Amino acid sequence: MRAVVQRVKKCEVKVNNDLVGSINSGLLIFLGIGKDDAVDDIDYMIDKIVNLRIFEDDQNKMNLAALDLNKEIMIVSQFTLYGDCRKGRRPSFFDAARPDQAEKIYNIFIDKFKKYDLNIQTGEFQTMMDIDLINDGPVTLLIDSKKNF
C-alpha cells in the first residue's frame, strides 16, 4: 500500500463539477493499493499517517500529529501510485490491485480510519475527480507499507 500524504489548508474533491467532499486544515491522502496488500498493510498505514508528527507545536517544530490536533482527513484512491515507469514510456500497473480487490481494501481503510473520530471525507472510487487543494508548507510525504521507501 502506498500513500502520498499532503498537509493541506483546504481540499475539495469534485466529480462532474459536483462537490463530493471537502476539508479544511488537515491531511490529503492519495492512497494506492497493491495486489499483495492485506489488513496488516491497512493497520500500518493508518497508524503511521494519523500519528505522523508533521504539524507545528508552539515553538514551530513539527511535533504534533493529526490525531493530536483533531485535524480533518481527505482520502482519495489513486491506483497510479503503482505506475512503474522504469521501462518504456507507458507506465505499467502490474503491481496495482484489481479494481474489485482495491475497492474492498479502500473501504476497509476508510472504515478503520473513521474509528479515530476525525472528520473523514473521501473521493469516489474509480472515478475521474477534480481535486483542488492548498498545500500547507508545502509538506508532502511518501509512505509505503512494505517500507520500500
DSSP file (Angstrom, degrees, kcal/mol; ACC not computed):
  #  RESIDUE AA STRUCTURE BP1 BP2  ACC     N-H-->O    O-->H-N    N-H-->O    O-->H-N    TCO  KAPPA ALPHA  PHI   PSI    X-CA   Y-CA   Z-CA
    1    1 A M              0   0    0      0, 0.0   144,-3.0     0, 0.0   145,-0.4   0.000 360.0 360.0 360.0 137.5    0.0    0.0    0.0
    2    2 A R  E     -AB  32 144A   0     30,-2.5    30,-3.3   142,-0.2     2,-0.4  -0.946 360.0-174.1-128.1 147.6    1.3    3.4   -0.9
    3    3 A A  E     -AB  31 143A   0    140,-2.7   140,-2.5    -2,-0.4     2,-0.6  -1.000  21.3-153.6-141.4 143.2    0.3    6.9    0.1
    4    4 A V  E     -AB  30 142A   0     26,-2.0    26,-2.7    -2,-0.4     2,-0.5  -0.985  26.3-163.9-105.8 119.0    1.2   10.4   -0.8
    5    5 A V  E     -AB  29 141A   0    136,-2.9   136,-2.7    -2,-0.6     2,-0.5  -0.925   7.4-174.6-111.8 122.5    0.3   12.4    2.3
    6    6 A Q  E     -AB  28 140A   0     22,-2.7    22,-2.8    -2,-0.5     2,-0.5  -0.960  23.8-134.6-119.7 132.1    0.0   16.2    2.0
    7    7 A R  E     -AB  27 139A   0    132,-2.4   129,-3.3    -2,-0.5   132,-0.5  -0.738  38.3-173.1 -78.9 125.8   -0.6   18.7    4.8
    8    8 A V  E     -AB  26 135A   0     18,-2.6    18,-2.3    -2,-0.5   127,-0.2  -0.889  40.0-155.9-126.8 152.6   -3.3   21.0    3.5
    9    9 A K  E    S-     0   0A   0    125,-3.2     2,-0.3     1,-0.4    16,-0.2   0.695  91.7  -3.7 -87.6 -26.7   -5.0   24.2    4.5
   10   10 A K  E     - B   0 134A   0    124,-0.9   124,-2.4    14,-0.1    -1,-0.4  -0.967  63.1-176.0-164.0 147.1   -8.0   23.2    2.4
   11   11 A C  E     -CB  23 133A   0     12,-2.2    12,-2.5    -2,-0.3     2,-0.4  -0.969   0.6-175.8-152.1 136.3   -9.1   20.5   -0.1
   12   12 A E  E     -CB  22 132A   0    120,-2.9   120,-2.4    -2,-0.3     2,-0.5  -0.993   9.0-158.2-131.8 140.9  -12.1   19.9   -2.2
   13   13 A V  E     -CB  21 131A   0      8,-2.9     7,-3.0    -2,-0.4     8,-1.3  -0.980  14.0-175.3-119.7 127.5  -13.0   16.9   -4.4
   14   14 A K  E     -CB  19 130A   0    116,-2.8   116,-2.7    -2,-0.5     2,-0.4  -0.940  14.5-164.5-123.2 145.4  -15.5   17.3   -7.2
   15   15 A V  E >  S-C   18   0A   0      3,-2.6     3,-2.1    -2,-0.4   114,-0.1  -0.995  85.9 -12.7-125.5 122.2  -16.9   14.8   -9.6
   16   16 A N  T 3  S-     0   0    0     -2,-0.4    -1,-0.1   112,-0.3     3,-0.1   0.897 130.0 -56.6  51.5  43.8  -18.6   16.2  -12.7
   17   17 A N  T 3  S+     0   0    0      1,-0.2     2,-0.5    -3,-0.0    -1,-0.3   0.470 113.1 122.8  67.1   4.7  -18.4   19.7  -11.0
   18   18 A D  E <   -C   15   0A   0     -3,-2.1    -3,-2.6     2,-0.0     2,-0.4  -0.851  67.4-121.7 -97.3 130.0  -20.4   18.3   -8.0
   19   19 A L  E     +C   14   0A   0     -2,-0.5    -5,-0.3    -5,-0.2     3,-0.1  -0.540  35.3 170.2 -69.5 122.9  -18.7   18.6   -4.6
   20   20 A V  E     -     0   0A   0     -7,-3.0   102,-0.3     1,-0.4     2,-0.3   0.570  65.0  -3.2-109.5 -14.3  -18.3   15.2   -3.1
   21   21 A G  E     -C   13   0A   0     -8,-1.3    -8,-2.9   100,-0.1    -1,-0.4  -0.923  56.8-179.9-172.3 148.6  -16.0   16.1   -0.2
   22   22 A S  E     -C   12   0A   0     -2,-0.3     2,-0.3   -10,-0.2   -10,-0.2  -0.987   2.0-177.1-154.2 147.6  -14.1   19.0    1.4
   23   23 A I  E     -C   11   0A   0    -12,-2.5   -12,-2.2    -2,-0.3     3,-0.1  -0.935  14.0-148.5-135.9 161.3  -11.9   19.6    4.4
   24   24 A N  S    S-     0   0    0      1,-0.3   -16,-0.1    -2,-0.3   -14,-0.1   0.075  73.8   0.0-100.1-139.7  -10.1   22.5    6.0
   25   25 A S  S    S+     0   0    0    -16,-0.2    47,-2.0    -2,-0.1    -1,-0.3  -0.215 103.5  70.2 -55.4 124.8   -6.8   22.1    7.8
   26   26 A G  E    S-Ad   8  72A   0    -18,-2.3   -18,-2.6    45,-0.2     2,-0.4  -0.927  80.4 -37.1 169.5-142.7   -5.7   18.5    7.8
   27   27 A L  E     -Ad   7  73A   0     45,-2.5    47,-2.9    -2,-0.3     2,-0.5  -0.955  28.5-155.2-124.2 136.2   -4.3   15.8    5.6
   28   28 A L  E     -Ad   6  74A   0    -22,-2.8   -22,-2.7    -2,-0.4     2,-0.6  -0.952  19.1-164.0-102.8 123.9   -5.0   14.8    2.0
   29   29 A I  E     -Ad   5  75A   0     45,-3.5    47,-3.1    -2,-0.5     2,-0.7  -0.938  11.1-163.9-115.1 113.1   -4.1   11.1    1.5
   30   30 A F  E     -Ad   4  76A   0    -26,-2.7   -26,-2.0    -2,-0.6     2,-0.5  -0.877  22.6-159.4 -89.6 120.4   -3.8    9.8   -2.0
   31   31 A L  E     -Ad   3  77A   0     45,-3.0    47,-3.3    -2,-0.7     2,-0.4  -0.904  15.0-171.9-115.3 122.5   -4.0    6.0   -1.5
   32   32 A G  E     -A    2   0A   0    -30,-3.3   -30,-2.5    -2,-0.5     2,-0.5  -0.918  11.7-152.1-108.9 137.1   -2.7    3.3   -3.9
   33   33 A I        -     0   0    0     -2,-0.4    64,-2.9   -32,-0.2     2,-0.2  -0.934   8.2-148.2-115.7 125.8   -3.5   -0.3   -3.2
   34   34 A G  B >   -F   96   0B   0     -2,-0.5     3,-1.7    62,-0.3    62,-0.3  -0.474  26.5-112.1 -90.2 161.1   -1.2   -3.1   -4.4
   35   35 A K  T 3  S+     0   0    0     60,-2.5    61,-0.1     1,-0.3    63,-0.1   0.700 117.1  48.1 -66.2 -18.9   -2.2   -6.6   -5.4
   36   36 A D  T 3  S+     0   0    0     59,-0.3    -1,-0.3     2,-0.0     2,-0.1   0.269  84.4 124.7-103.5  11.3   -0.5   -8.1   -2.4
   37   37 A D    <   +     0   0    0     -3,-1.7     2,-0.2     3,-0.1    68,-0.1  -0.419  31.3 167.9 -77.6 148.1   -2.0   -5.7    0.2
   38   38 A A    >>  -     0   0    0     -2,-0.1     4,-1.5    67,-0.0     3,-0.7  -0.747  53.5 -72.2-142.7-173.3   -3.9   -7.0    3.2
   39   39 A V  H 3> S+     0   0    0      1,-0.3     4,-2.6    -2,-0.2     5,-0.2   0.846 125.1  61.0 -59.5 -36.7   -5.3   -5.9    6.6
   40   40 A D  H 3> S+     0   0    0      1,-0.2     4,-2.2     2,-0.2    -1,-0.3   0.882 103.2  51.6 -58.9 -37.1   -1.8   -5.6    8.1
   41   41 A D  H <> S+     0   0    0     -3,-0.7     4,-2.5     2,-0.2    -1,-0.2   0.905 108.9  50.6 -65.6 -41.4   -1.0   -3.0    5.5
   42   42 A I  H  X S+     0   0    0     -4,-1.5     4,-2.7     2,-0.2     5,-0.3   0.950 111.0  47.8 -60.3 -50.7   -4.1   -1.0    6.3
   43   43 A D  H  X S+     0   0    0     -4,-2.6     4,-2.2     1,-0.2     5,-0.2   0.904 112.9  48.7 -60.2 -43.3   -3.3   -1.0   10.0
   44   44 A Y  H  X S+     0   0    0     -4,-2.2     4,-2.5    -5,-0.2    -1,-0.2   0.946 113.4  46.7 -60.5 -49.1    0.3    0.0    9.4
   45   45 A M  H  X S+     0   0    0     -4,-2.5     4,-2.9     2,-0.2     5,-0.2   0.923 113.2  47.0 -63.5 -46.3   -0.6    2.9    7.1
   46   46 A I  H  X S+     0   0    0     -4,-2.7     4,-2.7     1,-0.2     5,-0.3   0.943 113.9  47.5 -63.3 -47.0   -3.4    4.3    9.3
   47   47 A D  H  X S+     0   0    0     -4,-2.2     4,-1.2    -5,-0.3    -1,-0.2   0.919 114.9  47.0 -59.5 -43.7   -1.2    4.2   12.4
   48   48 A K  H  < S+     0   0    0     -4,-2.5     4,-0.4    -5,-0.2    -2,-0.2   0.939 116.6  42.7 -63.2 -48.1    1.7    5.8   10.6
   49   49 A I  H >< S+     0   0    0     -4,-2.9     3,-1.2     1,-0.2    17,-0.4   0.939 113.4  48.3 -68.5 -48.7   -0.4    8.5    9.0
   50   50 A V  H 3< S+     0   0    0     -4,-2.7    17,-1.8     1,-0.3    18,-0.3   0.761 118.7  41.8 -67.0 -23.5   -2.6    9.5   11.9
   51   51 A N  T 3< S+     0   0    0     -4,-1.2     2,-0.3    -5,-0.3    -1,-0.3   0.342  79.4 128.0-106.2   5.7    0.4    9.8   14.2
   52   52 A L    <   -     0   0    0     -3,-1.2     2,-1.7    -4,-0.4    14,-0.5  -0.466  58.4-137.5 -62.9 125.3    2.9   11.5   11.8
   53   53 A R  E     +G   65   0C   0     -2,-0.3    12,-0.3     1,-0.2    -1,-0.1  -0.618  59.8 127.6 -88.2  82.5    4.3   14.5   13.7
   54   54 A I  E     +     0   0C   0     -2,-1.7     2,-0.4    10,-0.8    -1,-0.2   0.214  44.3  88.1-124.0  12.3    4.1   17.0   10.8
   55   55 A F  E    S-G   64   0C   0      9,-2.5     9,-2.6    -3,-0.2     8,-2.0  -0.908  80.9-107.0-112.8 144.5    2.2   19.8   12.4
   56   56 A E  E     -G   62   0C   0     -2,-0.4     6,-0.2     6,-0.2     2,-0.1  -0.347  25.4-151.9 -73.6 145.6    3.9   22.6   14.3
   57   57 A D    >   -     0   0    0      4,-2.0     3,-1.8    -2,-0.1    -1,-0.1  -0.196  50.2 -70.4 -93.5-166.0    3.9   23.0   18.1
   58   58 A D  T 3  S+     0   0    0      1,-0.3    -2,-0.1     2,-0.1    -1,-0.0   0.747 135.8  50.4 -61.6 -24.9    4.2   26.3   20.0
   59   59 A Q  T 3  S-     0   0    0      2,-0.1    -1,-0.3     0, 0.0     3,-0.1   0.133 119.1-107.9-102.3  20.1    7.8   26.5   19.0
   60   60 A N  S <  S+     0   0    0     -3,-1.8     2,-0.4     1,-0.2    -2,-0.1   0.766  74.9 137.7  59.8  29.0    7.2   26.0   15.3
   61   61 A K        -     0   0    0     -6,-0.1    -4,-2.0     1,-0.0     2,-1.3  -0.857  67.0-112.4-100.4 140.2    8.7   22.5   15.4
   62   62 A M  E    S+G   56   0C   0     -2,-0.4    -6,-0.2    -6,-0.2    -9,-0.1  -0.585  74.2 126.2 -68.4  97.9    7.0   19.6   13.6
   63   63 A N  E     +     0   0C   0     -8,-2.0     2,-0.3    -2,-1.3    -1,-0.2   0.370  44.2  77.2-139.9  -1.0    6.0   17.8   16.7
   64   64 A L  E     -G   55   0C   0     -9,-2.6    -9,-2.5    -3,-0.2   -10,-0.8  -0.897  60.6-143.8-122.7 148.9    2.2   17.3   16.6
   65   65 A A  E  >  -G   53   0C   0     -2,-0.3     4,-1.5   -12,-0.3   -12,-0.2  -0.598  31.4-106.3-104.8 165.8    0.1   14.7   14.7
   66   66 A A  H  >>S+     0   0    0    -14,-0.5     5,-2.3   -17,-0.4     4,-0.6   0.880 122.7  53.6 -55.8 -39.6   -3.3   15.0   13.0
   67   67 A L  H >45S+     0   0    0    -17,-1.8     3,-0.6     1,-0.2    -1,-0.2   0.878 105.0  53.7 -65.3 -38.6   -4.7   12.9   15.9
   68   68 A D  H 345S+     0   0    0    -18,-0.3    -1,-0.2     1,-0.2    -2,-0.2   0.850 118.3  35.4 -61.9 -34.9   -3.2   15.4   18.5
   69   69 A L  H 3<5S-     0   0    0     -4,-1.5    -1,-0.2    -3,-0.1    -2,-0.2   0.324 106.1-119.4-106.7   5.7   -4.9   18.3   16.8
   70   70 A N  T <<5 -     0   0    0     -4,-0.6    -3,-0.2    -3,-0.6    49,-0.2   0.916  49.5-178.2  55.6  45.8   -8.2   16.7   15.6
   71   71 A K      < -     0   0    0     -5,-2.3    48,-0.3    -6,-0.1   -45,-0.2  -0.306  26.7-108.3 -75.4 159.1   -7.3   17.5   12.0
   72   72 A E  E     -d   26   0A   0    -47,-2.0   -45,-2.5    46,-0.1     2,-0.4  -0.574  29.7-148.0 -88.0 153.4   -9.6   16.7    9.1
   73   73 A I  E     -de  27 120A   0     46,-2.9    48,-3.0   -47,-0.2     2,-0.5  -0.981  11.1-166.9-129.4 131.1   -8.7   13.9    6.6
   74   74 A M  E     -de  28 121A   0    -47,-2.9   -45,-3.5    -2,-0.4     2,-0.5  -0.982  10.8-164.9-114.5 125.4   -9.4   13.5    2.9
   75   75 A I  E     +de  29 122A   0     46,-2.5    48,-2.0    -2,-0.5     2,-0.4  -0.952   9.4 177.3-115.6 123.5   -8.9   10.1    1.4
   76   76 A V  E     -d   30   0A   0    -47,-3.1   -45,-3.0    -2,-0.5     2,-0.2  -0.989  26.6-129.0-128.2 124.8   -8.7    9.7   -2.4
   77   77 A S  E     +d   31   0A   0     -2,-0.4   -45,-0.2   -47,-0.2     2,-0.2  -0.482  29.1 174.8 -71.0 141.3   -8.0    6.4   -4.1
   78   78 A Q    >   +     0   0    0    -47,-3.3     3,-1.7    -2,-0.2     4,-0.1  -0.656  16.1 179.9-152.7  89.5   -5.2    6.6   -6.7
   79   79 A F  G >  S+     0   0    0      1,-0.3     3,-2.2    -2,-0.2   -47,-0.1   0.737  75.6  79.2 -63.2 -21.6   -4.1    3.4   -8.4
   80   80 A T  G >  S+     0   0    0      1,-0.3     3,-1.9     2,-0.2    -1,-0.3   0.614  70.8  81.0 -66.8  -9.6   -1.5    5.3  -10.4
   81   81 A L  G <  S+     0   0    0     -3,-1.7    -1,-0.3     1,-0.3    -2,-0.1   0.694  90.8  54.8 -65.6 -15.6    0.8    5.3   -7.4
   82   82 A Y  G <  S+     0   0    0     -3,-2.2    13,-0.5    -4,-0.1     2,-0.4   0.201  78.0 129.7 -99.4  14.4    1.6    1.8   -8.5
   83   83 A G    <   -     0   0    0     -3,-1.9     2,-0.7    10,-0.1    10,-0.2  -0.581  48.6-151.5 -70.2 122.6    2.6    3.0  -12.0
   84   84 A D  B     +H   92   0D   0      8,-2.9     8,-2.0    -2,-0.4     3,-0.3  -0.875  21.0 172.5 -99.6 113.1    6.1    1.6  -12.9
   85   85 A C        +     0   0    0     -2,-0.7    -1,-0.1     6,-0.2    -2,-0.0   0.163  46.9 104.9-106.4  16.3    7.8    3.9  -15.3
   86   86 A R  S    S+     0   0    0      6,-0.1     2,-0.4     1,-0.1    -1,-0.2   0.810  79.6  45.6 -70.8 -29.1   11.2    2.2  -15.3
   87   87 A K  S    S-     0   0    0     -3,-0.3     3,-0.2     3,-0.1    -1,-0.1  -0.938 113.8 -23.9-118.3 137.3   10.8    0.7  -18.8
   88   88 A G  S    S-     0   0    0     -2,-0.4     0, 0.0     1,-0.2     0, 0.0  -0.126  85.7 -74.0  65.9-160.3    9.4    2.4  -21.9
   89   89 A R  S    S+     0   0    0      1,-0.1    -1,-0.2     2,-0.1    -4,-0.0   0.444 107.2  76.3-117.3  -5.6    7.2    5.5  -21.8
   90   90 A R  S    S-     0   0    0     -3,-0.2    -3,-0.1    -6,-0.0    -1,-0.1  -0.942  84.0-119.8-110.9 124.7    3.9    4.0  -20.8
   91   91 A P        -     0   0    0      0, 0.0     2,-0.4     0, 0.0    -6,-0.2  -0.277  19.0-137.5 -62.4 144.7    3.5    3.1  -17.1
   92   92 A S  B     -H   84   0D   0     -8,-2.0    -8,-2.9     1,-0.1     3,-0.2  -0.871  12.7-168.5 -99.4 136.6    2.9   -0.5  -16.1
   93   93 A F    >   +     0   0    0     -2,-0.4     3,-1.4   -10,-0.2   -10,-0.1  -0.046  45.2 127.3-112.6  29.9    0.3   -1.0  -13.4
   94   94 A F  T 3  S+     0   0    0      1,-0.3    -1,-0.1   -10,-0.1   -11,-0.1   0.829  73.5  49.0 -55.6 -37.6    1.1   -4.7  -12.9
   95   95 A D  T 3  S+     0   0    0    -13,-0.5   -60,-2.5    -3,-0.2   -59,-0.3   0.520  88.9 102.7 -86.3  -5.0    1.5   -4.3   -9.1
   96   96 A A  B <  S-F   34   0B   0     -3,-1.4   -62,-0.3   -62,-0.3     2,-0.1  -0.515  80.3-107.5 -76.5 146.1   -1.7   -2.4   -8.6
   97   97 A A        -     0   0    0    -64,-2.9   -64,-0.1    -2,-0.2   -62,-0.1  -0.380  38.2-100.4 -67.6 149.8   -4.6   -4.3   -7.1
   98   98 A R     >  -     0   0    0      1,-0.1     4,-3.0   -63,-0.1     3,-0.3  -0.404  40.5-105.4 -65.8 151.3   -7.5   -5.2   -9.5
   99   99 A P  H  > S+     0   0    0      0, 0.0     4,-2.6     0, 0.0     5,-0.2   0.843 117.9  50.2 -52.4 -42.5  -10.4   -2.8   -9.0
  100  100 A D  H  > S+     0   0    0      2,-0.2     4,-1.4     1,-0.2     5,-0.1   0.920 116.2  41.7 -65.5 -42.0  -12.7   -5.2   -7.1
  101  101 A Q  H  > S+     0   0    0     -3,-0.3     4,-2.0     2,-0.2     5,-0.2   0.917 115.3  51.1 -67.6 -44.0  -10.0   -6.1   -4.6
  102  102 A A  H  X S+     0   0    0     -4,-3.0     4,-3.0     1,-0.2    -2,-0.2   0.890 106.8  53.4 -62.7 -40.6   -8.8   -2.5   -4.3
  103  103 A E  H  X S+     0   0    0     -4,-2.6     4,-2.5    -5,-0.3    -1,-0.2   0.904 108.1  50.4 -63.8 -40.6  -12.3   -1.2   -3.6
  104  104 A K  H  X S+     0   0    0     -4,-1.4     4,-2.0     2,-0.2    -1,-0.2   0.941 114.7  43.1 -61.3 -47.0  -12.7   -3.7   -0.8
  105  105 A I  H  X S+     0   0    0     -4,-2.0     4,-2.6     2,-0.2    -2,-0.2   0.895 112.3  53.8 -67.3 -40.2   -9.4   -2.7    0.8
  106  106 A Y  H  X S+     0   0    0     -4,-3.0     4,-2.2     1,-0.2    -1,-0.2   0.919 110.1  47.5 -58.7 -45.4  -10.1    1.0    0.2
  107  107 A N  H  X S+     0   0    0     -4,-2.5     4,-2.6     2,-0.2    -1,-0.2   0.873 111.6  49.7 -67.0 -37.4  -13.4    0.8    2.0
  108  108 A I  H  X S+     0   0    0     -4,-2.0     4,-2.8     2,-0.2     5,-0.3   0.914 109.0  53.6 -64.5 -42.1  -11.9   -1.1    4.9
  109  109 A F  H  X S+     0   0    0     -4,-2.6     4,-2.1     2,-0.2    -2,-0.2   0.932 111.2  45.4 -56.3 -48.3   -9.2    1.6    5.1
  110  110 A I  H  X S+     0   0    0     -4,-2.2     4,-2.0     2,-0.2    -2,-0.2   0.938 112.8  50.0 -62.3 -48.1  -11.8    4.3    5.4
  111  111 A D  H  X S+     0   0    0     -4,-2.6     4,-0.5     1,-0.2    -2,-0.2   0.905 112.7  46.5 -59.4 -42.7  -13.9    2.4    7.9
  112  112 A K  H >< S+     0   0    0     -4,-2.8     3,-0.9     1,-0.2    -1,-0.2   0.871 110.2  53.5 -68.5 -35.5  -10.9    1.8   10.1
  113  113 A F  H >< S+     0   0    0     -4,-2.1     3,-1.8    -5,-0.3     5,-0.4   0.863  99.5  63.3 -65.9 -34.8   -9.8    5.4    9.8
  114  114 A K  H >< S+     0   0    0     -4,-2.0     3,-1.8     1,-0.3    -1,-0.2   0.690  84.3  76.5 -64.7 -18.1  -13.2    6.6   11.0
  115  115 A K  T << S+     0   0    0     -3,-0.9    -1,-0.3    -4,-0.5    -2,-0.2   0.670  82.0  68.7 -66.9 -15.0  -12.6    4.9   14.4
  116  116 A Y  T <  S-     0   0    0     -3,-1.8    -1,-0.3    -4,-0.2    -2,-0.2   0.484 105.4-127.5 -82.6  -1.8  -10.3    7.8   15.2
  117  117 A D    <   +     0   0    0     -3,-1.8     2,-0.3     1,-0.2    -2,-0.1   0.848  61.8 137.3  59.4  36.7  -13.4   10.1   15.4
  118  118 A L  S    S-     0   0    0     -5,-0.4     2,-0.9    -4,-0.1    -1,-0.2  -0.712  70.4 -90.6-102.1 161.4  -11.8   12.7   13.0
  119  119 A N        -     0   0    0    -48,-0.3   -46,-2.9    -2,-0.3     2,-0.5  -0.653  52.4-169.7 -72.6 108.4  -13.7   14.3   10.2
  120  120 A I  E     +e   73   0A   0     -2,-0.9     2,-0.3   -48,-0.2   -46,-0.2  -0.905   9.7 176.3-107.8 125.1  -13.1   11.9    7.3
  121  121 A Q  E     -e   74   0A   0    -48,-3.0   -46,-2.5    -2,-0.5     2,-0.3  -0.857   8.0-165.5-120.3 158.7  -14.0   12.8    3.8
  122  122 A T  E     -e   75   0A   0   -102,-0.3   -46,-0.2    -2,-0.3  -109,-0.1  -0.937  18.7-129.1-140.5 163.0  -13.4   10.8    0.6
  123  123 A G        -     0   0    0    -48,-2.0     2,-0.5    -2,-0.3   -48,-0.1  -0.094  49.2 -84.5 -85.5-161.6  -13.4   11.0   -3.1
  124  124 A E    >   -     0   0    0      3,-0.1     3,-1.0   -47,-0.1    -1,-0.0  -0.958  43.8-113.5-114.4 128.5  -15.2    8.4   -5.2
  125  125 A F  T 3  S+     0   0    0     -2,-0.5     3,-0.1     1,-0.2   -47,-0.0  -0.305  93.6   1.5 -61.6 137.6  -13.5    5.1   -6.0
  126  126 A Q  T 3  S+     0   0    0      1,-0.2     2,-0.3   -27,-0.0    -1,-0.2   0.851 104.6 121.1  54.1  43.8  -12.6    4.5   -9.7
  127  127 A T  S <  S-     0   0    0     -3,-1.0     2,-0.4  -112,-0.0    -1,-0.2  -0.980  71.5-109.0-133.9 144.7  -14.0    7.9  -10.8
  128  128 A M        -     0   0    0     -2,-0.3     2,-0.3    -3,-0.1  -112,-0.3  -0.626  48.0-174.2 -70.9 126.5  -12.4   10.9  -12.6
  129  129 A M        -     0   0    0     -2,-0.4     2,-0.5  -114,-0.1  -114,-0.2  -0.917  27.7-140.6-126.9 149.9  -12.1   13.6   -9.9
  130  130 A D  E     -B   14   0A   0   -116,-2.7  -116,-2.8    -2,-0.3     2,-0.6  -0.955  24.0-164.8-104.4 126.3  -11.0   17.2   -9.8
  131  131 A I  E     -B   13   0A   0     -2,-0.5     2,-0.5  -118,-0.2  -118,-0.2  -0.950   7.4-171.6-120.6 117.2   -9.1   17.9   -6.7
  132  132 A D  E     +B   12   0A   0   -120,-2.4  -120,-2.9    -2,-0.6     2,-0.3  -0.910  19.3 163.0-104.8 130.3   -8.4   21.5   -5.5
  133  133 A L  E     -B   11   0A   0     -2,-0.5     2,-0.6  -122,-0.2  -122,-0.2  -0.990  38.3-144.6-146.4 154.8   -6.0   21.9   -2.6
  134  134 A I  E     -B   10   0A   0   -124,-2.4  -125,-3.2    -2,-0.3  -124,-0.9  -0.959  30.4-142.1-115.9 108.4   -3.9   24.4   -0.8
  135  135 A N  E     -B    8   0A   0     -2,-0.6     2,-0.8  -127,-0.2  -127,-0.3  -0.515  10.1-137.7 -73.3 135.4   -0.8   22.7    0.3
  136  136 A D  E    S-     0   0A   0   -129,-3.3     3,-0.4    -2,-0.2  -129,-0.2  -0.841  75.4 -18.8-100.2 105.8    0.4   23.8    3.7
  137  137 A G  E    S-     0   0A   0     -2,-0.8     2,-0.1     1,-0.3    -1,-0.1  -0.603 103.2 -89.3 133.7 -74.6    4.1   24.2    3.9
  138  138 A P  E    S+     0   0A   0      0, 0.0     2,-0.5     0, 0.0    -1,-0.3   0.478  73.5 169.3 -76.1 144.5    4.4   22.5    1.4
  139  139 A V  E     +B    7   0A   0   -132,-0.5  -132,-2.4    -3,-0.4     2,-0.4  -0.974   4.1 162.4-124.9 114.5    4.6   19.3    3.4
  140  140 A T  E     -B    6   0A   0     -2,-0.5     2,-0.3  -134,-0.2  -134,-0.2  -0.995  10.6-177.3-137.1 126.9    4.3   16.2    1.2
  141  141 A L  E     -B    5   0A   0   -136,-2.7  -136,-2.9    -2,-0.4     2,-0.4  -0.924  19.3-140.6-128.0 150.0    5.4   12.7    2.3
  142  142 A L  E     -B    4   0A   0     -2,-0.3     2,-0.4  -138,-0.2  -138,-0.2  -0.920  20.9-175.9-107.6 132.8    5.6    9.2    0.7
  143  143 A I  E     -B    3   0A   0   -140,-2.5  -140,-2.7    -2,-0.4     2,-0.4  -0.994   6.5-173.6-131.5 137.5    4.6    6.2    2.7
  144  144 A D  E >   -B    2   0A   0     -2,-0.4     3,-1.8  -142,-0.2  -142,-0.2  -0.995  21.2-147.9-132.2 125.5    4.8    2.6    1.7
  145  145 A S  T 3  S+     0   0    0   -144,-3.0  -143,-0.1    -2,-0.4    -1,-0.1   0.746 103.9  53.6 -66.6 -22.0    3.5   -0.3    3.9
  146  146 A K  T 3  S-     0   0    0   -145,-0.4    -1,-0.3    -3,-0.0  -144,-0.1   0.446 112.0-124.6 -88.7  -0.6    6.2   -2.6    2.5
  147  147 A K    <   +     0   0    0     -3,-1.8    -2,-0.1     1,-0.1    -4,-0.0   0.840  62.5 145.0  60.6  38.0    8.8    0.0    3.5
  148  148 A N              0   0    0      1,-0.1    -1,-0.1     0, 0.0    -3,-0.1   0.676 360.0 360.0 -77.0 -17.7   10.3    0.3    0.0
  149  149 A F              0   0    0     -5,-0.2    -7,-0.1    -7,-0.0    -1,-0.1   0.264 360.0 360.0-154.4 360.0   10.8    4.0    0.6
